[in-house]
């Protein structure tokens, strides 16, 4: 009987091997995202995009003959939790690479754990310049820091006709970093900067800040916050009769969601996005962009999530490229491989340049950006 069972086991192994199905453990990728708290909508979209990428990769044979597996943890939109999640993923789940952690404050909190355990993280959303300038060689970022976004924004200044600008930003590393970098960039172009107002991430009544801005002599408001708070802001600005040009930064605004939730209050607002699903033919890799849009819609996801979810999709595709280049799923090998990839993605072709102190540089991808305007419930390219 024992011999017969042994024979069955050998036969099953041969059948699986002949079918090209690996029996080894899958390659794990740790995902550190806000799935509850103020940033939950954005974090959920990131995870949904990452899942689509894994499904696509696994359906095409996986990586190095193995399946990919996401190990997903909720950082609860809280920096302390983000650090704890990073440690849990590395120590308990033994992931060789992470994707995270949406907000700049969340990512900055997780970064010491990367150094401590020498495991790389692909940063998909965070924009604070501090992230790649602290001397952490385990950080590789595909989202643009706010200074890169400010440079992209400069190209559109002729169409925007800005003379004086006020800022209204979330009170964290992302918001304050954006104010600083945009103030510098716009000042170089001779644009006057007026008020710099901040708001706590959980604030729902923004009337005090908006009233001050309404009374100023600026013609434009540049806003930096997540989509949930932005929806409230647009409604309250409309209720106060503010008619100034409103422009948002960060690429996390989901214009379709704003149309759904803010209605006419979103009309004529302008948004910087880093994937424009309404115009996939304009992407650097249009076939990839069209396939992603089709897969997102087939999965039944809200179309409003595509400007955010693409980050999770691109992040996993870049990690896949690094694992393939490394030839093994080991942290140090993946870290070194990030420097040598050219990964086609929805935003462009991802390669990394060095940013930060010499000898301890982080990797930064110089992302592409698109400026769009909401006009009568539809999305239009600015300048088209």
C-alpha positions in Angstrom: 0.0 0.0 0.0 2.8 2.4 0.9 4.6 1.6 -2.4 1.4 2.2 -4.3 0.9 5.7 -2.7 4.6 6.5 -3.4 4.0 5.5 -7.1 0.9 7.7 -7.2 2.9 10.7 -5.9 5.7 10.2 -8.4 3.1 9.9 -11.2 1.3 13.1 -10.1 4.6 15.0 -9.9 5.5 13.9 -13.5 2.1 15.0 -14.8 2.4 18.4 -13.1 5.9 18.9 -14.4 4.9 17.9 -17.9 2.1 20.5 -17.7 4.6 23.2 -16.8 3.0 23.8 -13.4 5.4 24.7 -10.7 4.9 23.1 -7.3 7.2 25.6 -5.6 5.9 28.4 -3.3 4.8 31.5 -5.1 6.9 34.7 -5.1 5.4 37.0 -2.6 5.0 40.8 -2.9 4.1 42.7 0.2 1.5 45.4 -0.3 1.3 48.2 2.3 -1.7 50.4 1.6 -4.4 52.4 3.3 -7.6 50.3 3.1 -9.4 52.1 6.0 -9.2 55.7 7.2 -9.2 58.9 5.1 -7.2 57.4 2.2 -9.1 54.2 2.0 -10.6 54.8 -1.5 -7.3 55.5 -3.0 -5.5 52.6 -1.3 -8.3 50.2 -2.4 -7.9 51.3 -6.0 -4.1 50.7 -5.8 -4.7 47.2 -4.6 -7.3 46.5 -7.3 -4.8 47.7 -10.0 -2.1 45.5 -8.4 -4.4 42.5 -8.5 -5.1 43.0 -12.2 -1.4 43.0 -12.9 -0.8 39.8 -11.0 -3.7 38.1 -12.8 -2.2 39.1 -16.1 1.3 38.0 -15.2 0.2 34.7 -13.7 -2.0 33.9 -16.8 1.1 34.4 -18.9 3.4 32.0 -17.0 4.3 34.0 -13.9 7.8 35.1 -13.2 10.8 32.8 -13.4 8.3 30.0 -13.8 6.6 30.8 -10.5 3.3 32.5 -9.7 3.2 35.9 -8.0 1.2 36.3 -4.8 0.2 39.5 -3.1 0.3 39.7 0.6 -2.0 42.7 1.4 -2.0 44.6 4.6 -3.9 47.7 5.7 -1.9 50.6 7.1 -5.1 52.4 8.2 -3.9 55.7 6.7 -1.7 56.0 9.8 2.1 56.4 9.7 2.7 54.2 12.8 0.6 51.4 11.3 2.5 51.8 8.0 5.8 51.1 9.8 4.3 48.2 11.7 2.9 46.7 8.4 6.2 47.0 6.7 7.9 45.1 9.5 5.2 42.4 9.6 5.4 41.8 5.8 9.2 41.5 6.0 9.6 39.6 9.2 6.5 37.4 9.4 5.6 37.0 5.7 9.2 37.1 4.5 8.4 39.1 1.3 11.5 39.9 -0.8 10.0 43.2 -2.0 7.2 45.6 -1.1 4.8 48.0 -2.9 3.7 51.0 -0.8 2.6 53.0 1.0 0.4 55.5 -0.8 0.8 58.8 1.2 4.1 60.4 1.7 3.9 60.4 5.5 3.0 56.7 5.4 5.9 55.9 3.1 8.4 58.0 5.1 7.3 56.1 8.3 7.9 52.7 6.6 11.3 53.6 5.1 13.5 52.9 8.2 12.2 49.3 8.2 13.5 48.9 4.7 16.9 50.0 5.8 16.8 47.8 9.0 15.9 44.6 7.1 17.5 45.5 3.8 14.4 44.9 1.7 13.4 47.1 -1.3 10.1 48.9 -1.7 8.5 50.2 -4.9 6.8 53.5 -4.1 3.8 53.9 -6.3 2.1 57.2 -5.2 4.0 59.3 -2.6 5.3 62.6 -3.9 7.3 64.2 -1.1 10.8 65.1 -2.3 12.2 63.8 1.1 11.4 60.2 0.1 14.3 59.9 -2.4 16.6 62.4 -0.8 17.1 60.8 2.7 19.8 58.3 1.6 17.7 55.1 1.6 19.0 52.8 -1.2 16.0 50.5 -0.8 13.5 53.0 -2.2 12.5 53.0 -5.8 9.8 55.4 -6.8 7.7 55.5 -10.0 5.4 58.4 -8.9 6.7 61.9 -9.5 7.9 63.9 -6.6 6.3 67.3 -6.3 9.2 69.1 -7.9 8.9 66.9 -11.0 5.2 67.6 -11.1 5.9 71.3 -10.8 8.2 71.1 -13.8 5.5 69.2 -15.8 3.0 71.9 -14.8 5.2 74.7 -16.2 4.6 73.4 -19.7 0.9 74.3 -19.4 1.3 77.8 -18.0 0.6 79.5 -21.4 -2.8 77.9 -21.5 -3.7 78.6 -17.9 -2.9 82.4 -17.8 -2.1 82.4 -14.1 -1.1 85.8 -12.6 -1.4 85.1 -8.9 -2.0 81.8 -7.1 -3.1 80.7 -3.6 -2.4 77.2 -2.2 -4.7 75.0 -0.2 -3.1 71.7 0.9 -3.5 68.8 3.3 -1.3 69.2 6.4 1.2 66.4 5.8 4.5 65.8 3.9 2.7 65.5 0.6 0.7 68.8 0.9 3.5 70.9 2.4 6.1 69.6 0.0 3.8 70.5 -2.9 3.4 74.1 -1.7 7.2 74.5 -1.4 8.1 73.0 -4.7 5.3 74.7 -6.7 6.0 78.0 -5.0 9.6 77.8 -6.2 8.7 76.6 -9.7 6.0 79.3 -10.3 8.2 82.0 -8.8 10.8 81.2 -11.4 8.2 81.9 -14.1 7.2 85.3 -12.6 3.9 84.1 -11.1 3.0 85.8 -7.8 2.3 83.5 -4.8 -0.3 84.7 -2.3 -1.8 82.6 0.5 -0.6 79.1 1.6 -3.5 77.6 3.6 -3.5 74.1 5.1 -6.2 71.6 6.2 -6.1 68.6 8.4 -6.7 65.3 6.6 -9.9 64.6 8.4 -11.3 68.1 8.2 -14.8 68.4 6.6 -15.5 72.1 7.1 -13.1 74.1 5.0 -15.1 77.3 5.0 -12.5 79.3 7.0 -9.7 78.6 4.5 -11.9 79.0 1.5 -13.3 82.4 2.8 -9.8 83.7 3.2 -8.9 82.6 -0.3 -12.1 84.1 -1.8 -11.2 87.5 -0.3 -7.7 87.4 -1.8 -6.8 88.9 -5.2 -5.5 85.6 -6.7 -7.0 84.2 -9.9 -6.1 80.6 -9.2 -6.2 78.1 -6.3 -3.9 75.1 -6.4 -5.3 72.3 -4.2 -3.5 69.2 -2.9 -5.5 66.6 -1.1 -7.2 63.2 -1.6 -10.4 62.8 -3.6 -12.7 62.5 -0.6 -11.7 65.8 0.9 -11.5 67.4 -2.6 -15.1 66.6 -3.2 -16.1 68.5 -0.1 -13.8 71.3 -1.0 -15.3 71.8 -4.5 -18.9 71.7 -3.1 -18.0 74.3 -0.4 -16.2 76.5 -2.9 -19.2 76.5 -5.2 -21.5 77.3 -2.2 -19.3 80.3 -1.3 -19.5 81.6 -4.9 -15.8 81.1 -5.6 -15.2 81.5 -9.3 -11.4 81.3 -9.3 -9.6 78.7 -11.4 -9.1 75.5 -9.3 -6.2 73.2 -10.2 -5.4 70.0 -8.3 -2.0 68.2 -8.0 -0.9 64.8 -7.1 -2.7 62.7 -9.7 -5.0 61.1 -7.1 -8.2 63.1 -7.9 -10.2 60.7 -10.0 -12.0 63.3 -12.2 -14.7 60.8 -13.0 -15.4 60.4 -9.2 -15.5 64.1 -8.8 -18.1 64.4 -11.6 -20.2 61.7 -9.8 -19.9 63.1 -6.3 -19.4 66.8 -6.7 -21.6 67.3 -9.7 -21.6 70.8 -11.2 -19.3 72.0 -8.4 -16.5 70.1 -10.3 -17.1 71.9 -13.5 -14.1 73.7 -15.0 -11.8 72.3 -12.4 -8.4 71.2 -13.8 -6.4 68.2 -12.7 -2.9 66.8 -13.2 -3.1 63.0 -13.9 -0.4 60.5 -14.7 -2.6 58.1 -16.6 -5.4 59.4 -18.8 -7.8 56.4 -19.4 -10.1 58.7 -21.5 -7.3 58.9 -24.1 -5.4 55.6 -24.2 -4.3 56.2 -27.7 -2.1 59.0 -26.4 -0.1 56.8 -24.0 3.5 55.8 -24.8 2.3 52.2 -25.0 -1.3 52.5 -26.3 -2.0 48.8 -26.7 -1.1 48.3 -23.0 -3.2 51.2 -22.0 -6.2 50.0 -24.0 -5.8 46.5 -22.5 -5.7 47.8 -19.0 -8.9 49.9 -19.5 -10.6 46.8 -20.9 -9.5 44.6 -18.1 -10.6 47.2 -15.5 -14.0 47.5 -17.0 -14.4 43.7 -17.4 -13.6 43.3 -13.7 -16.6 45.5 -13.0 -14.6 48.2 -11.2 -15.7 51.8 -11.1 -14.1 53.7 -14.0 -13.4 56.5 -11.6 -10.6 54.4 -10.1 -8.4 54.1 -13.2 -6.3 57.3 -12.6 -5.3 55.8 -9.2 -5.3 52.1 -9.8 -2.9 52.3 -12.7 -0.2 53.0 -10.0 -0.7 49.6 -8.5 -0.7 48.0 -11.9 2.5 49.7 -13.0 4.1 49.0 -9.6 3.7 45.3 -9.9 4.8 45.3 -13.6 8.0 47.1 -12.6 8.6 44.7 -9.7 8.1 41.8 -12.1 10.7 43.3 -14.4 13.2 43.6 -11.6 12.6 40.0 -10.4 13.2 38.7 -13.9 16.3 40.8 -14.3 17.6 39.6 -10.9 17.0 35.9 -11.9 15.9 35.2 -8.3 13.4 36.5 -5.7 15.9 37.7 -3.2 15.8 41.2 -1.7 19.4 42.3 -2.5 19.2 40.9 -6.0 15.9 42.7 -6.7 17.3 46.0 -5.3 20.3 45.8 -7.7 18.1 44.8 -10.6 15.9 47.9 -10.3 18.8 49.9 -11.6 19.0 47.9 -14.8 15.4 47.6 -16.0 13.4 49.2 -18.8 9.9 48.3 -17.9 7.0 49.2 -20.3 4.2 50.6 -18.1 1.0 52.7 -18.4 2.8 55.9 -17.6 5.7 55.2 -20.0 8.9 53.1 -20.0 10.2 53.0 -16.4 13.9 53.4 -15.7 15.5 54.8 -12.6 17.9 57.7 -12.1 19.8 58.2 -8.8 18.5 60.8 -6.3 19.9 61.5 -2.9 23.3 61.4 -1.1 26.1 59.9 -3.1 26.6 56.2 -2.4 23.1 55.8 -0.8 20.9 57.0 -3.6 17.3 56.0 -4.0 15.8 55.3 -7.5 13.5 57.9 -9.1 11.5 57.4 -12.4 10.9 60.7 -14.2 7.2 60.3 -14.8 5.0 61.8 -17.5 1.9 63.9 -16.7 -1.3 65.1 -18.4 -3.5 68.1 -17.5 -7.2 67.6 -17.9 -10.3 69.8 -17.4 -13.8 68.8 -16.4 -16.3 70.5 -18.8 -20.0 69.8 -18.4 -19.5 66.4 -17.0 -16.8 65.3 -19.5 -13.0 65.1 -19.5 -11.0 67.2 -21.9 -7.3 67.7 -22.4 -6.1 71.2 -21.4 -4.9 72.9 -24.5 -6.7 70.6 -27.0 
